[in-house]
Amino acid sequence: MSKLVKTGGGPNESLYDKYNERLSSAISQRGAEAIRHIQDNRDLLLRYLVLRVAQRRSDAGQEEV
């Protein structure tokens, strides 16, 4: 995860902390959204993958699944 390097305190230290919190939150939220999207579409993704494997095997002259 990305983090800014603190430069030994100073007046901007709290700004770095706030930025890091927001960045971490945004990354976590996007990851959670991606996981939900994959879970919601899992059946569709599995069907697509099975059809792709079957098509590749067919193209290669192998037996279908």
C-alpha positions as CSV (number, residue, x, y, z in Angstrom):
1,M,0.0,0.0,0.0
2,S,1.3,3.5,-0.8
3,K,2.3,5.7,2.1
4,L,4.0,9.0,2.2
5,V,7.3,9.2,4.0
6,K,7.3,11.4,7.0
7,T,10.0,13.9,7.2
8,G,10.5,14.1,11.0
9,G,7.4,15.9,12.1
10,G,6.8,19.5,11.5
11,P,3.6,21.4,10.6
12,N,2.7,19.1,7.7
13,E,2.8,15.8,9.7
14,S,-0.9,15.8,10.3
15,L,-1.6,16.5,6.6
16,Y,0.5,13.4,5.8
17,D,-1.5,11.4,8.3
18,K,-4.8,12.6,6.9
19,Y,-3.6,11.8,3.3
20,N,-2.5,8.3,4.3
21,E,-5.8,7.6,6.0
22,R,-7.8,8.8,3.0
23,L,-5.6,6.8,0.6
24,S,-5.8,3.7,2.6
25,S,-9.6,4.0,2.9
26,A,-10.0,4.6,-0.9
27,I,-7.8,1.5,-1.7
28,S,-9.8,-0.6,0.8
29,Q,-13.1,0.6,-0.6
30,R,-12.2,-0.1,-4.2
31,G,-10.9,-3.5,-3.3
32,A,-14.1,-4.4,-1.5
33,E,-16.1,-3.1,-4.5
34,A,-14.1,-5.3,-6.8
35,I,-14.6,-8.4,-4.6
36,R,-18.3,-7.7,-4.5
37,H,-18.4,-7.4,-8.3
38,I,-16.6,-10.7,-8.8
39,Q,-18.9,-12.4,-6.2
40,D,-22.0,-11.0,-7.9
41,N,-20.9,-12.2,-11.3
42,R,-19.2,-15.4,-10.3
43,D,-21.6,-17.7,-12.2
44,L,-21.3,-15.6,-15.3
45,L,-17.5,-15.6,-15.1
46,L,-17.4,-19.4,-14.6
47,R,-19.7,-20.0,-17.6
48,Y,-17.5,-17.8,-19.7
49,L,-14.3,-19.6,-18.6
50,V,-15.8,-23.0,-19.3
51,L,-16.9,-21.9,-22.8
52,R,-13.5,-20.5,-23.5
53,V,-11.8,-23.7,-22.5
54,A,-14.2,-25.7,-24.6
55,Q,-13.6,-23.4,-27.6
56,R,-9.9,-23.7,-27.3
57,R,-10.0,-27.4,-27.0
58,S,-12.3,-27.5,-30.0
59,D,-9.9,-25.3,-32.0
60,A,-7.0,-27.5,-31.0
61,G,-8.9,-30.6,-32.1
62,Q,-9.2,-32.1,-28.7
63,E,-12.4,-33.5,-27.2
64,E,-14.9,-31.1,-25.7
65,V,-15.4,-31.0,-21.9
